[in-house]
Structures are given as structure tokens and as C-alpha cells.
Amino acid sequence: MVTTNIGFIIVLLFLLVCMLNYTNRLNLLATRTTGRMDRISERILTEVEDSITPFSLFLHRAYIESSSNHSKIRLLSINRCLDPDAFIDGFVDGQQIALRAEPIEGTCPWIWAPGCLYNSYVFDGTLEGEVKNNYITFSRARKKVALPLERVPQRTKGTLTFCVPPVYWFTNWTKMIFALEMWKAQGVNHVIVYYHSSNEHVYDVLRHYEKEGFVTIVRWPSLPRDAFSDPNLSLYRLAHSLAQNDCVLRIDTEFGAVIDIDEVIFPRSGSLLTLVRNLFLDHPSAGALSFSHRSLIFEPPMAGQNFTFEKLDFSGIRNATEFKLQGPPKVIFRTETVDLLSTHDVRIYKSHVTTFKVPVEDAVLLHHRYNHVGGENPQRVDLLSSKADLDTFQEFLSYKACTVFPNGADFHFETQRALGMCLKSWRKDQHQCKTPLPSYFIGKTTSEDYRYLQLVDEFLSTFRLYGSSFFSMI
């Protein structure tokens, strides 16, 4: 009997240790309740401000867009799923404003990533008259959280901005140089890059173009965490949906697009900007132009398995091949028409406009992923209008690489491949929630010197933690 009791006690102690060690994991993978929880109790209203609870919001930014007789305010947030009727009360110029919640992807949880507990949200409200204050304040118990009200800029007619969703663990700096210079050659006026992490070489490239004025780097660190909870473990791709909708509100050009570093929207003739202007003139009821997906392969690749800086010449761009390969499209939108943007289309327009599908004979989206090996209907692609232009462009890419890296730079193909493999089976391995976690990647990429936004002051300068008392949760 004594032996049995001792064994039972040992088992209990073991279970206790396991519970303490894995509290965070259990918290994030806990089963969602199918009904709606009761209103938050008075006990929760008095919790410590910086503790993370299932009711916490991570506020990113607040924007204001004013007209002659009213002002619209939009708050961007990351949080768990909310009741469809949820709202938050804010105060501006002494006026109370109810900001109603809307999941950016339309549903919460998002259908594409149902395992993610945390999702991207907007909160919208309207105030009568002109707003003079530059802050919106939210009260909780005896504490207040204030966010600056960022003014939505006026848009310059006939211009184009590209938005790059959160860059994480990116290593191929040659692709970064090619993309930025290719976009510039196509008539893109500015690029806004949301930055989480990369190796040092990629960051050096971004900083170079930022100093030139062509790129704006928006810091996009991981969310705060505490001893018991880490929201980053259950947040799809660093909240890319929030980033791209934030970018729409930052854009000061008539046209915009969300595009990845390994993508080029390729017009069959002329410049991209000229094509976009003409298509919107020809289709006045269009709020966006949709471009069909194709694969693009360079031979030789810009940076392959046997890379050396001395042999880098970007000659592969003169031997580019397009393949028909199934994939999602991308859009170029008229900024003023967009209410909510998804990755591959405009989800909600502000007015009665539509998305126009551009014929593949006019332009396509070319996607040059590192692991693309081919597809149907291969055909040669001349990325610029003439051989002379292409020769000049190739020489300029080499010049730019030497300018950014006067002492040379390396590239590790095996790192790129390892990172791709880490996320290949994310639906199975990461509980249907694609989360590029630093601890997982670092262990597989020891050859790289990574720059990673992780300091506490960087968290707080971007996201404000606010435990709300106004919601029912799903």
C-alpha cells in the first residue's frame, strides 16, 4: 500500500511539473467555446494592465479620414475572436465614439487558418464635425490608453505604391535588389516594406534603398508575451492581413498593390504604370485590376547553390522563362476605393466598383520562387522592352550589388531551403496556423547572422496592450 501511494505521489508531481512547463501551450491550443461567453466580470476589469488574457487587444494604429461634415476613425488590432456585435468606446475631443469590430478576413477564425486563436481586426466609427485632437483615448478601470490619430494622406494622381507584407527570416538579398530595381523600372513610385526579420545582408539592402527615398521600412516586431501566454504561437504569418490593410491607409498614391519580393507584375509591352493608368481609364467601374499567376525561372538563378559574390552577374534575367503554373492572382487597386483588402483581391469596396481581370495577353503576375522547377507552356520572357535596355539593367544590378556591398556578401542556399521546409507542412505541424517562430528557425539556420526585432521597447512603440472590458468573446 505504501509503495502504491509513493508511486501515485510521484505521478502527481510529474503531472504538476508538466502543467507548469506547458501552461502556455495548453493556453493557446485550448478548445474554442462554441457559444458566446458572458460579459467580462468586474474581477477582469481590475486585472493588471500588462497581463495578457484571452480578452486582451494588441492595438497597432488608429487612422482618421475627415470630410466636410464628419470624420471616420479606424483602429487596427490583433485579438481573439469577438462577438459579431462587439464594439469599443473611445473618446476624441470630449466626444464618445463607438468603434465596431470587423475581422479583416471576414470570419473569425479565418477559414484558411482555423487553428489560429489570434486574428486581425479593424474597429470603425464615425464622428460628426471636424476633429481637432490628435489622439483617441480608451479607458479601462482607472487606466487609459491613448493612440495618436494618424491622418490618411491625400493621394497623388497617376502614381503607384507597392506594399510588401511582413518580411520574416528572408535571406536572398539578390532577389531584394532585383525586385526593387525591377519595380522602379516599371514606374513604381514608392515601396513600403513591413519588416520583421532577415539576415544582415537583406537588411543592408533595405536600409540602402530607404536612404535613397525609394523604400519606407515599417517595423513589424512580434507581439508581447508574458510568463503564461505567447500570442505569437497562434497568429498566422505575423498578422500579414493587418499589415496590408495598414499599408492601404499609409499610401499617398492613386494606385497600390500588395506584392511579395519574388513577384513581378509584367506588362507584355510598355511600362506597368502606363498600363495601369490606361486600364483604369478604359474601365472606370473597376476598383482593382487582377493579374493571373505564372511561374518565372531564371537560368542561371541569381543566387544558387554554388554562389560566390565575384561571379554574381544577374545574367539569368536575360534567359527568363514563363510557365503556366496554378497559383492565386494579385491586384493593383485604386486606393480610394478600398475598404478592406485581402491578399489576392479587394474584399470590400467603399463604393459600387468591381475587380477587372486583366487578359494574360496584356499582363501577368510572374512568381519566381526558389523551388519552382517548371510548368506548362514554357515561353521566353523579355523583362524589358529591348535587348539594350535589358543589358543596361543587368549591368546596373551588378553595380548596385557592389555599391551596397563594397566588400562583398555571401549567400547560403541551404538556409533558404531549410526555411522553406520548416513551413511546408504547417497545416499539420502547426495546428493549421502558420507561425514563423524564431526559436524554430534559429536552430536550423546557424550559418546566418540574423537581425530580429525583439526588444521590449520596440514592442511597445508599435503595439499597445489593452485588456478590453467591452467585449463578448466567441
Beta strands, then each sheet from edge to edge (+ up, - down):
strand 1: 56-66
strand 2: 70-80
strand 3: 87-92
strand 4: 95-103
strand 5: 118-128
strand 6: 135-140
strand 7: 143-151
strand 8: 156-167
strand 9: 190-195
strand 10: 197-199
strand 11: 215-219
strand 12: 253-258
strand 13: 263-267
strand 14: 286-291
strand 15: 293-298
strand 16: 320-324
strand 17: 330-334
strand 18: 338-341
strand 19: 346-349
strand 20: 354-357
strand 21: 363-367
strand 22: 376-381
strand 23: 450-452
strand 24: 464-467
sheet 1: 3+ 4- 5+ 2- 1+ 7+ 6-
sheet 2: 3+ 4- 5+ 2- 1+ 24-
sheet 3: 11+ 9+ 8+ 12+ 17- 14+ 20+
sheet 4: 10+ 23-
sheet 5: 13+ 21- 15- 16+ 22-
sheet 6: 18+ 19-
end
